[in-house]
Amino acid sequence: MSGLFITLEGPEGAGKTTILQAVTQQLTKNGYPVLATREPGGIEIAEQIREVILNPNNTNMDPKTEALLYAAARRQHLVEKVQPALKKGKVVLCDRFIDSSLAYQGYARGLGIDEVLSINQFAIGEMMPHITIYFAIDPEEGMKRIHVNDSREKNRLDLEQIDFHHRVLQGYKEVMGRFPRRFRTVDASQPIDHVVKDVYEMIEQELNQFL
């Protein structure tokens, strides 16, 4: 792989999607070959799986089913979109990747981080991000943002109680403890323009070292 694979992670309402769009525009303007994408989704098959996973009507979904669906969508997205872009030397910015599954299904759902990691290693092999930018925000603030944002997609995870989102936060802390060299952290509670600036500088620093 000759490109750079960067993932964005964080709790619900952290602003990843908004920041991803802004940073992608700025990187493109400055001449970097960028591909922005998301999980679950990014390509047709994975988007169809996304509809099943996040459908608010699917509240009876078993946690293992949820974890397997995420891994399936991840595999298809990886081989169909991410890997080809990296082979072309692009900077791939992805809204969520394996760490979401480890934090949400592995820790918050109680399936076990090692168990969910095993499922995903089957799906992605050795394909891990070069760096992961974690958007740090308190669950209460994140959920407050969701409820006041009428344009945001409301999904099944938004229906969870606040204690679930606190477990997600703890899950991310566990994951970051396992992969400390890969993670960078940005204060997502700042105004948007400050977060955009911080994230752009993190990415540019990696690009300067990578190129």
Protein Blocks (a to p, Z undefined) as FASTA:
>chain_A
ZZdcdddeddehklmmmmmmmmmmmmmmnopacdddddeehilklmmmmmmmmmmklmmb
cfklmmmmmmmmmmmmmmmmmmmmmmnopacddehifklmmmmmmmmnonojklmmmmmm
mmnomaccfbdcdddddfklmmmmmmmmmkbccdfklmpcfklmmmmmmmmmmmmmmmmm
lpccddfkbcfklmmmmmmmmmmmmmmmmZZ
